[in-house]
Amino acid sequence: MKPKISRVLICILVGIILLGLTSCGREAGYNIPIVCGETNMNNACGIATYGVNYYNLGVKAGDMAADILLEGADVSKMPVQFDPNPALSVNTAVAEEIGFKIPEGVLAKVTDDSTLDVTRVDSAIVSSGGDFTVGILQLVQHVALDEANRGFQDQLSVRMAAAGKTVTILSENAAGEQSNNITIAETFVGMKVDLIYTIATSSSQAAAAATEEIPIVFCAVTNPIEAGLVESLETPGRNVTGVSDINPVADQIDLIAELLGKEKITIGLLYTASETNSEYQIRLAKQHCEAKGYSYVVKGINDLNDIQNAFIALKDVDAIYIPTDNVLASGAATVHSINIGGQ
Amino acid sequence: MLDTLLAGVCQGLIWAVLALGVYISFRILDFADLTCEGCITLGASISALLIWKELNPFLSVLVAFLAGSIAGTVTGLLNTKLKIPPILSGILTMISLYSINIHIMSLATGTGGTANLSLLTFRGNTAYAQVASLLGLGRVYSSLIFGVVVVLAVSGVLYWFFGTELGCAIRATGANATMCRSQGINTDLTKLCGLALSNGLIATSGALLCQYQNYADVNMGVGSIIIGLASIIIGETLFMKFQNFYMKLTGVILGAVIYRVVVAFVIYSGMPSTDLKIMTAGIVTVALALPTIQKSIASSRLFKKARRRENGRREGGGENG
């Protein structure tokens, strides 16, 4: 049966009307300055962020290990820590696109190197027979993870030297083969080491599976809750605690205030509702906003299709903060195009 | 020392199930199947997902076996029906399993792109934990007993299966496919069955491994085919006298256990962490070279003996003269 010409015409007409409607519905652009929780996402849609430095994470972990070994700190009550000295980076391209001028004061604080200055005390590390034995389990040879290992050893040596103690460090690397994770972890348990330092998620999980008694300090784990390592970031609840490589939330909020250059601000907090990690960061952000007296609007999305609606809800805020969030990170380009009003 | 040894044996028993699976495809069926690396992760992620959904952990191992069989069947179909070469069919299934495994793990968390699924929050609900609480023993000893039971059961079933008509047909397919076809055996079907069984076992090993180490990770399969092959070859070389089928299976199991114990001792010996792989390779090489070394020692001894005898005869002759 041939389609009637009138029917074809009607179809075309309806199509044109729909197209017109969608283009009318398109906003001219929000141009809200965004601060993202991590550098990669910030490169796509944000104007400035603090990035983590893995050497610093290692230093922090070394401090925690020293607290556990020297002062007998209770692992189950030691909160998960973050980068003590994150590096500031700005994205001038996006700032220009949304017509935002980054203050000179912030630009002046941009550094190429935020690495903490720790001088290793070689005499505190002995090859055998130290006061303490620490096993290091690293997943793979990798620049960031190697830095986390170096920072840990440096800081631990400093703390040990200060206390007049020595430590034997057994550093093992699974060489990227996860089957070695559990082998190394169980070997450490068999050797009855005093503490296990694990670098990367799967290595930390293997160590946690191998022992429920020996203290474990992890590093370079983005989401310790989802990884099952800790019950909550405030109180880990077991023999496992450590340093997460998620971004420093309070610093990011302060950065927003600094960028805007005024005291009375409203910050939009945009995140994916289903991600426990993001939810925790948003909780921290809210606490910090309340402490500093900033007002905030929270908007949780379910998937990338909700971004448009989220922007409508957040259109009056001075700036938006997006935490380390898998869904939003995957849709960073979408966030940017909606923000500048493109398609 | 003892703990390290026993932990190595525990892991070896898990890898023995994988080695048996690899043995079926590589040795019995003579099919270089690379599905393994994806399949072990498939078993792990299926098992982890089901434990997240609060299913019985032992049942989750069975489901993992079935899932692995399906993956093996896909490889088999690619090879037999679409005539894709064995290695390539395996690689195709392996790489597609990467995406599938992430989807499976995402089902548990509800967020897309989950590449690592933890069982630490469900640590009381793994097969190993349940066996431990049932027997009232520590982690190492209960895992050892459970591992031995599983490996005995698997190898027992395999021994029985390869004695049945279908099992014999699978063995014959690997030995001489043309002859098989002339006997009226459908070699496509036997290949499919063999690959399904092989990958089912590999997935079972993955499920056990994930419950043992309390996590499934999309990259956990990396290097597993090497471990499987090394186990088989170590077993075959060290136990060359094992000629009948059950003894051959035993050789494979012992090979896997020896491999893991060797790795554990390489780590225990405290060598620099960058040298783990070369040390492991070195020790495996020694194991493989042992028969040759033994033979050359034996022959040189024989040579010396012969010379001594000749010298003795000459000296004796001198006395006589």
Interface residues (C-beta under 8 A of the other chain):
Chain A: Q138 Q141 L170 S171 E172 N173 A174 A175 G176 E177 Q178 S179 N180 N181 I182 T183 I184 E186 T187 V189 G190 M191 T201 S202 Q205 A206 A208 A209 E226 A227 G228 L229 T272 S274 E275 N326 V327 S330
Chain B: M1 L2 D3 T4 A7 G8 C10 Q11 W15 T109 G110 T111 G112 G113 N116 S118 L119 L120 T121 R123 L209 Y212 Q213 N214 Y215 D217 N219 M220 V222 G223 S224 I227 R260 V263 A264 I267 Y268 G270 S273 T274 L276 K277
